[in-house]
Every structure is written in C-alpha cells, then in structure tokens.
Amino acid sequence: MHQRRRIGIIGGGIAGLAAAVRLRIAGFDVLVFEAAPTAGGKLGAMQLGPFRFDTGPSLFTRPDLIDELFELAGENPRDHFSYQRLDPVCHYFYADGKCFHAPAEPAALAATMEKELGEPAANILAMQNRGSYLYRITAPVFLESSLHTLLTYIRPSGLRGIANLPFIGTMRSMNKENIGRFATAHARQFYNRFATYNGSDPYRAPATLNVIPHLESAMGAWYPEGGMRCIPMAVYELALRLGVRFRFNAKVERILLDAGKKKVRGLLLEGGEEVPTDIVLSNADVFPTYKKMLPDLKAPARVEQVDSSSSALIFYWGIRKSFSQLGVHNIFFSSDYEQEFRDIWNEQQAPEDPTIYINITSKCDPADAPEGMENWFVMVNVPANRGQDWDAIRRQLRETVIRRMSRELGTDIAAWIAEEEFLDPVRIEARTGSYRGALYGSSSNRMLAAFFRQANFSSKVKGLYFAGGSVHPGGGIPLCLLGARITASLIQKKYQP
C-alpha cells in the first residue's frame, strides 16, 4: 500500500460503485458522495402494495464484469451474488400476428426464426458471425480502452481496430446493413431494435452497433436472483467490506479547483461543507457536472453539443392476473418501425404507434407478486425532455398501451390493474440527474459516434475524471462497468508510484 491519495467520487451509480471497488483495492482512500438516500443510481426498486418492481434497467448481460469485482477483492462472487441464464431470452410479438420466443443458443435462434418468421437460418447465423467479428475487433479498442490516449492506438489491438474501420460498418446505418442481410421485414425489425439498447435510432446509428446482439445471444442474458436492484447492492456491500466510505443525502454543489483552475482540490457540498480531495471522479451525468459543478470552467464542445439519447415512459402495473403467453422479457413491435423512430427523433414526440416492452420479474421470482398475479414494468421509448407536455403524453400513451395489450391478450387490461405508478423523462432527470432524462447520456446517431463521447478524464484539469453512461464507452450496465475499469486504470497509472 502506497501513500494513499484521497478520491472523491460523485454519485453511487453502478459505474461509481465499480470504480470505488477497483480504486480501493488499488490502495486509494475512497469516499463516495451520493445525493440520494441509497446507492444504485438508475438501478432502483420500489414496492407498490404486494408488488415489487425494479424501477430502472431490466436486462442483465455480461455478469462476468460483476464477478470480476469480487474476484479482484479475493472473494467468491457466488457467496454474495447469483444469477440465472434466461432461456428463452425474450418473447417477440409482431403487429401482423407473427410471434416467436428467442432461444438463448444462437443455432436454436436461427432455426426458430426460420420456422416462425420465414427468415433463412443461414442469414441469422451469418449475422451471429458478423457480431462475433465486430466484438473481436471493437471491444479491445472501443469498449475496453480509452479512446483519448495514444497508448490505445499503438498497441496491436488498436492498430488492428483502426485498420478495420472501413469494415465494421462505421459509415452506414444499422438499418441499411440489415436490409442487405435479411430477406424478411420481421428479421430486420428484430435486429434494428438493438439500437435502442443504447438509446439510438437504427436508421441513423452506425452498423457497428450490430455488435450488440452478440452480447445478448452469444454471451447470454441473465436474471439476478432478487432482481436488478441486487446488482448495485452487492457491489455496494463489497465496497463497504473493502473500506470505501459513503455519505448519503450528500449533494455535491461544486468541484473545487485551485486558483489557476488547473487542478482539483476538493468538493463543496450542499450546506457549505468543503471536503479536500486529491482526485475527483464524477459518476454524475457529464452535462450537469460541467454546467452545475464547474460553472467557471468552459465545457468541452462534445458536452455542449450533446445529442441526447432517447428516454422512456414507464408504467409500473400490479396486475391481478397471470398470462402464460408472456415471459420475463416481452416485445410488442409497432406496425411501422421507421415511423416510430421518425416520431421520436425527427418530431421529438412520443410515437403514435409505439413498440411496447413488458418486463415481468415475477416470472423468475414469484415473491415479486401475489400468487396468480404479475408485476408489469411497461416501457415505451420516447424522446428526451425538451419541454413536451408529459402529462398529456402519459395519458395518451397509457390509453394506447392498454388498448394494444387488451387486443393482444384478449382481455381488458385496465380492469386488472391493481397498483400503478409511472416514470417519465422529467422524473428521470429529477431523480437521477440525467440531462433531459436521457437514459444513456448521448446517442450513437452519427457515424464514428464513439469518438464524440466525453473522455474518461479531463485534459484541462489535473485530477478530474469521469465514469458512467454519459461518457466513454457509453450507457447500459456492461458499458458502465467497462467505463469504470477504464477510468480506474487511468487513475492508477497516473497516481500510483
């Protein structure tokens, strides 16, 4: 253990927690400031009567990145955190009545899509191979390394990644590539939807994002025992055992700099308390980090010009009925996918005919709902908040969702709703600090989008670092965990003797 430097981490979301664990293991003195009463960020939970809900992200991939934190600490992950692989991964329902259950195994997925949708299995298997290739080329550079240090590009993996830029789909859209790969509109819609995993538009986002299906189909989708909330709680408890200190209900007002604004010197908390630190790592959204906590420092152009990802309108419904045709994850596709994304991105409005996602954790954990009932997490993709009338939008979308689901399931869904709550972009921003309520920080709606994300460190201020969904490599649990690894590594290289 070297002479400990004090690190102040702003925010106890999953990236902040993972970075805290890594830095504490490396010997730093780590203090986490969280404005909320508990850790976890977007990975929250709530109880509505007898129904339990995860309030945020609902899909879990790359559990190995959580296991890695325990293993670094010399602990057995299974002593503290367990999960099960989902098979099928998701139930898909199309507007024309076609449906299928997506198996977890790639060859089985190809066979199922050929049987149920008429898409040749060879096309699906070719896409699986394409995703594997994209992952091998892009992961070492675009997901596991800083894009803003020279070392990344002079390594063999970096040289290989740059050499392959013309071949990884950076200059054409996901949709354009998928039109050329698939014979049926059903398969194109299935693969286009993966752009929404980072809040983007498949008609604009680069085809490089076709790596995302690989994470789900080849590497698996999982359900953590006890629900998604158990992910941050397990990491939080690990951090406590390691000696990371936490202060809750502790809102950071300012990041304090030295007289020349060249180096961090501490944090100013709401109420006036100053906390000296050698290093600051912000797990808060990068836009309010600069605009609110660093008001005297000019924000980088990429922060000023942020292209916010999509947001969501979520209904939490306790349903007094069980539906055998539904699984843990369910997608009800819109009839005109391109129009849905035009509504969200061109018109900045909620789609008239939305794709509906329903997550029912009581399918895995019966304790989440009374016997014979289900806890529905119902989500519709919407634009980020730019002053839309969200009360009116919520009322309209509620009617639309109930009408569609009543038709699909052959019963009046409204009559079965026993408990209800909602989350919209305004509430998301208020509760999590996400700029405009965007779920994933910035979108990937331009070619070479990865290069336009905020770096994991400041090139202007010594000791200032970033992690989380609004910075490289992006949003979603796996990318936040990888970002925490990148940022912690940068700090270690800079400050460890």
Steps between C-alpha positions, in 0.01 A plus 500: 500500500646832392431836657128527450352771286143598575247456221158659518246322281185694410211256468439144611367358174638172369803664336581700813469190717715286270767771479495537879565126542784499249668808643468383858659167408781702340558672834330837461294667771154506341204709612172485304249787515144409400216752492238226546440306823643179350748381238405357163417793273254396230498144635226565751205305638163572656208327664142568390272317740592131469692553173878556477653680201845576370462861389789530255699276263345157463739305273819353644788398272872447570463382863869414482572871545333488842672175590831660412461757778460230766789299359727807509411529868584134559137399558280233345228684304247222567525565872346843442331513162329240279315500171338264252515491123172574324371259238307617311650846514195692383153449354443700179159597362454670162214724391396250230451220753832318458686420820793297627694430816869577454714209627823571683713285269593659161434192283161452666421869441576460130282190472215666688506816287500289184200298621292784645598798281617342176848653527764255370701363791818560302437875514463494878814292544690736271391789718619311807840462337498867407427596862782279623741663255387849600550417865852363447602812308320771695501384863873542573500854356150647523372328815800411715745787440504876512454650154688809614846364579775426248580164659166361381593554136857372505406165653442212256127499583478874431683475171275211400188694599598808299597288200156336509296823525386472135369148567305540825207702369599844623378676185160338447196469722384188683183497294684530170723206588208295628303558179785337314531210743143385553222384272209588730385824660449304822869413531603856412271637771638248749860605440425871465356503852844449653577866431259580783734323743704820507219742422569542130319494165579202272431716195784733602730304731801327337482133414784445746222475761414162352752380756227537766303184407822305557500609866149362546483191281857368512600622847161458668224693673464440872271562794664593833344320795302756696464735204711762325526706818721225642774588251596840648423383853746211470771735373417757769535241776830386347621860504406530868693185585805643324484824696341738250316774687160630393310815576134494399264797465823684418451710188815641342454864400845574359823333402764726654804595293825672585551869426612432145209262427755238401459247781224369725529566871173373641122503503245747632188335639153644526499684831849641458729218616829476312664158465864498383591235241795428275285354224135537399315237299155609385247224450238770448379584151778690327278793393393606852851415623634782285202734505419481871812375677757676281317819398819702456663244274420490130348165410649303208317536170382138514318581826346821366377325187372183666252303289288356780398138481136403511312485828205291612153515641455210741184372666529274803184293518405242757281264295239283674536227240765271351570461129668177392582636152734761650855447624749700704578727201237578237506725191185605313626663180336799334355459152724769346841497665650775286210733581543424870858623488407802286253597771765469772797657322364731228185621669626469861166354602368174636418251224135455412558127446776407747690180552405377848743324730371308804730357767341262752750397767240294686546244221843433654436603858143419614553710814477815284121461466220315683412155371311516172607863440786677318713813533512675164777746416361654181734724297461708187793681339452877486726798426702675766328787679494824306193650663233268357169469684583175678172484692307497173747258342471264797121496485503432126764228517322330788185473289702378201683233700185374672313484169781310327562256785130437548475406134812281512400316818125486447398673822451853630839567660374814676262289707791294636725788614507494881801729562653768280792744484693660216836646403548756221798704373432782749499262796804313365697824486384609846581167663823405323645829372498368143498799266156530337410163649706324231551138603843453344658846497573568134370298207707322235308660216801604297780320330811451718281598795737336748762767431259779594426381852653677798838351596546326835730780615537873462788619284476847661467425872742271679329247724156520333353175367166369377309171489142404422255482214559853370873445430712246316421218426126573555182407682355172621633281779782323309639821350480682833699218660757509221519877532568467872784259419647745246479798735639315800790377286578854383506624860721215613752560222512870577514495878653173610883503534 
